[in-house]
């Protein structure tokens, strides 16, 4: 099961066509910053030491979760992922938005599911 911090945690969905390739090339391009990586079912868990990223490829995009005990660790993980997305020309800054993460990775809270409609 996942072992992640709850102090700084955020999730996003990035609409890209080849999410599996993104995960593969991310691991190769930033291997000097990665302490360990592993698979847990469909998820790739990447440990940077100061923070962790959980990457879940899907049909129409990639779900990303970043968690860290420190603000610096959180921002470092987020920036590495952002740089890889930007360098690959896959997305622009406005194509995805970070949301606060729940205790369960990629859970859909009721208020997010109905997009604020009551």
Backbone as CSV, one residue per row, in Angstrom:
resi,resn,N_x,N_y,N_z,CA_x,CA_y,CA_z,C_x,C_y,C_z
1,UNK,0.842,-1.191,0.000,0.000,0.000,0.000,0.880,1.245,0.000
2,UNK,0.297,2.358,-0.331,1.032,3.609,-0.413,1.500,4.084,0.958
3,UNK,2.640,4.705,0.948,3.140,5.383,2.132,3.439,6.808,1.694
4,UNK,2.597,7.734,2.063,2.772,9.096,1.593,2.427,10.090,2.696
5,UNK,2.951,11.263,2.559,2.732,12.323,3.546,1.427,13.041,3.259
6,UNK,0.894,13.692,4.262,-0.340,14.442,4.064,-0.142,15.940,4.262
7,UNK,1.058,16.386,4.581,1.276,17.810,4.807,1.126,18.611,3.512
8,UNK,1.810,18.201,2.488,1.736,18.854,1.185,1.387,17.780,0.166
9,UNK,0.160,17.776,-0.272,-0.274,16.768,-1.242,-1.259,17.398,-2.217
10,UNK,-1.029,17.138,-3.496,-1.908,17.662,-4.542,-2.010,16.650,-5.666
11,UNK,-3.103,16.738,-6.409,-3.342,15.845,-7.531,-3.777,16.658,-8.739
12,UNK,-3.562,16.073,-9.903,-4.026,16.687,-11.143,-4.272,15.608,-12.185
13,UNK,-5.021,15.972,-13.195,-5.207,15.118,-14.366,-4.698,15.898,-15.565
14,UNK,-3.810,15.276,-16.336,-3.213,15.920,-17.501,-3.699,15.183,-18.756
15,UNK,-4.427,15.860,-19.622,-4.921,15.205,-20.844,-3.833,15.090,-21.904
16,UNK,-3.163,13.945,-21.934,-2.136,13.684,-22.942,-2.453,12.362,-23.619
17,UNK,-1.981,12.194,-24.839,-2.335,11.005,-25.607,-1.510,9.785,-25.255
18,UNK,-0.250,9.934,-24.939,0.611,8.786,-24.665,1.175,8.862,-23.251
19,UNK,0.305,8.582,-22.277,0.696,8.696,-20.871,1.746,7.658,-20.480
20,UNK,1.661,6.455,-21.030,2.661,5.426,-20.712,4.057,5.864,-21.127
21,UNK,4.160,6.445,-22.289,5.468,6.930,-22.775,5.981,8.071,-21.893
22,UNK,5.085,8.944,-21.454,5.480,10.027,-20.565,6.125,9.481,-19.300
23,UNK,5.502,8.486,-18.685,6.024,7.900,-17.451,7.391,7.267,-17.701
24,UNK,7.515,6.556,-18.806,8.775,5.895,-19.146,9.908,6.899,-19.372
25,UNK,9.644,7.932,-20.157,10.695,8.912,-20.452,10.997,9.794,-19.245
26,UNK,10.014,10.039,-18.386,10.266,10.816,-17.181,11.294,10.108,-16.308
27,UNK,11.116,8.795,-16.129,12.066,8.022,-15.332,13.467,8.046,-15.896
28,UNK,13.579,8.035,-17.220,14.905,8.058,-17.848,15.541,9.443,-17.775
29,UNK,14.774,10.479,-18.028,15.323,11.839,-18.066,15.737,12.370,-16.703
30,UNK,15.067,11.950,-15.644,15.341,12.491,-14.313,15.840,11.428,-13.343
31,UNK,16.497,10.398,-13.852,16.952,9.292,-13.005,17.942,9.728,-11.933
32,UNK,18.701,10.802,-12.159,19.656,11.246,-11.142,18.968,11.849,-9.917
33,UNK,17.689,12.220,-10.027,16.941,12.781,-8.900,16.081,11.732,-8.201
34,UNK,15.936,10.561,-8.806,15.039,9.533,-8.293,15.801,8.554,-7.399
35,UNK,15.328,8.386,-6.149,15.934,7.407,-5.248,15.447,6.001,-5.571
36,UNK,14.143,5.873,-5.835,13.590,4.577,-6.193,12.280,4.771,-6.940
37,UNK,11.913,3.770,-7.699,10.614,3.772,-8.363,10.108,2.343,-8.395
38,UNK,8.804,2.204,-8.385,8.215,0.871,-8.385,6.791,0.923,-8.886
39,UNK,6.258,-0.232,-9.137,4.888,-0.358,-9.619,3.999,-0.884,-8.507
40,UNK,2.824,-0.297,-8.373,1.777,-0.800,-7.488,0.512,-0.813,-8.317
41,UNK,0.141,-1.962,-8.786,-0.951,-2.181,-9.745,-0.704,-1.318,-10.983
42,UNK,-1.582,-0.393,-11.296,-1.410,0.433,-12.502,-0.566,1.679,-12.250
43,UNK,-0.198,1.917,-11.002,0.506,3.144,-10.633,2.019,2.954,-10.610
44,UNK,2.724,4.004,-11.010,4.170,4.071,-10.852,4.446,5.021,-9.701
45,UNK,5.118,4.541,-8.665,5.439,5.354,-7.496,6.914,5.726,-7.586
46,UNK,7.189,7.035,-7.624,8.555,7.532,-7.750,8.919,8.276,-6.468
47,UNK,10.009,7.858,-5.840,10.469,8.461,-4.592,11.679,9.339,-4.879
48,UNK,11.538,10.632,-4.586,12.621,11.579,-4.781,13.392,11.840,-3.497
49,UNK,13.017,11.206,-2.415,13.654,11.441,-1.125,12.872,12.460,-0.331
50,UNK,12.761,13.656,-0.839,12.001,14.727,-0.176,10.512,14.647,-0.469
51,UNK,10.138,13.884,-1.478,8.739,13.760,-1.844,8.532,12.568,-2.759
52,UNK,7.253,12.252,-2.975,6.899,11.139,-3.846,5.897,11.605,-4.885
53,UNK,5.950,10.943,-6.025,4.970,11.180,-7.083,4.353,9.840,-7.444
54,UNK,3.047,9.838,-7.592,2.327,8.659,-8.049,1.765,9.005,-9.421
55,UNK,2.129,8.218,-10.423,1.699,8.454,-11.800,0.807,7.305,-12.234
56,UNK,-0.411,7.629,-12.683,-1.357,6.608,-13.136,-1.789,6.919,-14.564
57,UNK,-1.192,6.231,-15.546,-1.589,6.445,-16.938,-2.978,5.885,-17.201
58,UNK,-3.696,6.559,-18.101,-5.023,6.107,-18.495,-5.217,6.260,-19.989
59,UNK,-6.451,6.030,-20.453,-6.754,6.111,-21.887,-6.568,7.525,-22.433
60,UNK,-7.061,8.493,-21.681,-7.094,9.863,-22.201,-6.157,10.808,-21.471
61,UNK,-5.300,10.266,-20.627,-4.389,11.151,-19.928,-3.663,10.489,-18.774
62,UNK,-3.144,11.327,-17.904,-2.305,10.884,-16.796,-2.766,11.542,-15.508
63,UNK,-2.997,10.719,-14.492,-3.287,11.245,-13.162,-1.962,11.318,-12.415
64,UNK,-1.733,12.449,-11.737,-0.493,12.662,-11.001,-0.837,13.081,-9.580
65,UNK,-0.153,12.477,-8.618,-0.275,12.871,-7.213,1.129,13.132,-6.704
66,UNK,1.304,14.242,-6.011,2.580,14.585,-5.384,2.324,14.738,-3.899
67,UNK,3.200,14.159,-3.082,3.079,14.273,-1.636,4.460,14.418,-1.020
68,UNK,4.536,15.269,0.012,5.805,15.512,0.682,5.571,16.019,2.095
69,UNK,6.565,15.804,2.953,6.530,16.366,4.306,6.936,17.833,4.306
70,UNK,7.644,18.255,3.260,8.142,19.633,3.234,7.670,20.367,1.985
71,UNK,7.590,21.664,2.103,7.195,22.490,0.959,8.226,22.384,-0.154
72,UNK,9.507,22.347,0.199,10.565,22.266,-0.815,10.492,20.960,-1.588
73,UNK,10.238,19.878,-0.894,10.102,18.584,-1.560,8.920,18.563,-2.503
74,UNK,7.799,19.121,-2.048,6.594,19.192,-2.873,6.838,20.022,-4.130
75,UNK,7.405,21.207,-3.943,7.652,22.081,-5.091,8.680,21.497,-6.057
76,UNK,9.690,20.799,-5.533,10.689,20.165,-6.394,10.084,19.084,-7.273
77,UNK,9.270,18.213,-6.677,8.601,17.155,-7.453,7.683,17.752,-8.509
78,UNK,6.931,18.734,-8.103,5.986,19.373,-9.022,6.710,20.038,-10.187
79,UNK,7.828,20.690,-9.909,8.575,21.378,-10.969,9.204,20.383,-11.947
80,UNK,9.734,19.266,-11.457,10.292,18.257,-12.357,9.223,17.716,-13.309
81,UNK,8.046,17.420,-12.772,6.963,16.929,-13.623,6.522,17.999,-14.615
82,UNK,6.423,19.224,-14.162,6.037,20.330,-15.041,7.061,20.521,-16.161
83,UNK,8.338,20.485,-15.824,9.382,20.647,-16.844,9.325,19.549,-17.892
84,UNK,9.075,18.327,-17.455,9.008,17.219,-18.416,7.796,17.374,-19.341
85,UNK,6.665,17.774,-18.799,5.473,18.005,-19.628,5.717,19.133,-20.621
86,UNK,6.327,20.209,-20.153,6.575,21.374,-21.002,7.620,21.059,-22.073
87,UNK,8.733,20.415,-21.679,9.796,20.084,-22.639,9.325,19.119,-23.708
88,UNK,8.445,18.209,-23.333,7.928,17.244,-24.306,6.896,17.886,-25.227
89,UNK,6.500,19.118,-24.919,5.510,19.810,-25.741,4.131,19.197,-25.640
90,UNK,3.871,18.507,-24.523,2.596,17.806,-24.374,1.457,18.709,-23.930
91,UNK,1.762,19.682,-23.109,0.709,20.545,-22.567,1.231,21.961,-22.375
92,UNK,0.287,22.842,-22.148,0.604,24.207,-21.739,0.230,24.345,-20.271
93,UNK,0.595,25.440,-19.666,0.286,25.653,-18.249,-1.208,25.612,-17.960
94,UNK,-2.022,26.055,-18.903,-3.458,26.150,-18.662,-4.191,24.839,-18.912
95,UNK,-3.496,23.790,-19.343,-4.148,22.530,-19.669,-4.476,21.667,-18.456
96,UNK,-3.922,21.991,-17.299,-4.207,21.211,-16.102,-4.133,22.104,-14.878
97,UNK,-4.783,21.653,-13.782,-4.834,22.442,-12.559,-4.633,21.504,-11.361
98,UNK,-3.800,21.915,-10.424,-3.541,21.134,-9.219,-4.662,21.352,-8.215
99,UNK,-5.104,20.258,-7.583,-6.156,20.304,-6.575,-5.623,19.665,-5.287
100,UNK,-6.115,20.095,-4.126,-5.704,19.434,-2.879,-6.069,17.953,-2.916
101,UNK,-5.193,17.115,-2.398,-5.402,15.670,-2.430,-6.097,15.193,-1.161
102,UNK,-6.869,14.132,-1.302,-7.522,13.513,-0.155,-6.585,12.458,0.447
103,UNK,-7.072,11.744,1.451,-6.265,10.700,2.075,-6.080,9.492,1.161
104,UNK,-6.996,9.303,0.236,-6.929,8.180,-0.695,-6.511,8.713,-2.062
105,UNK,-5.426,8.184,-2.639,-4.989,8.684,-3.946,-6.076,8.573,-5.010
106,UNK,-6.302,9.664,-5.701,-7.211,9.770,-6.832,-8.667,9.496,-6.484
107,UNK,-9.038,9.687,-5.222,-10.439,9.567,-4.838,-11.194,10.773,-5.378
108,UNK,-12.448,10.586,-5.696,-13.246,11.693,-6.218,-14.214,12.123,-5.127
109,UNK,-13.915,13.221,-4.433,-14.844,13.719,-3.416,-16.166,14.140,-4.057
110,UNK,-17.208,14.118,-3.292,-18.541,14.430,-3.803,-18.595,15.832,-4.408
111,UNK,-17.934,16.799,-3.789,-18.000,18.161,-4.308,-17.260,18.315,-5.626
112,UNK,-16.243,17.476,-5.904,-15.551,17.537,-7.187,-16.345,16.811,-8.262
113,UNK,-17.082,15.771,-7.856,-17.811,14.959,-8.827,-18.946,15.750,-9.471
114,UNK,-19.594,16.613,-8.708,-20.701,17.364,-9.285,-20.296,18.781,-9.682
115,UNK,-19.020,19.072,-9.630,-18.458,20.362,-10.069,-19.149,21.555,-9.388
116,UNK,-19.475,21.380,-8.119,-20.018,22.487,-7.360,-21.516,22.667,-7.512
117,UNK,-22.173,21.876,-8.351,-23.644,21.991,-8.511,-24.319,21.338,-7.348
118,UNK,-25.362,21.961,-6.837,-26.114,21.394,-5.701,-27.556,21.223,-6.054
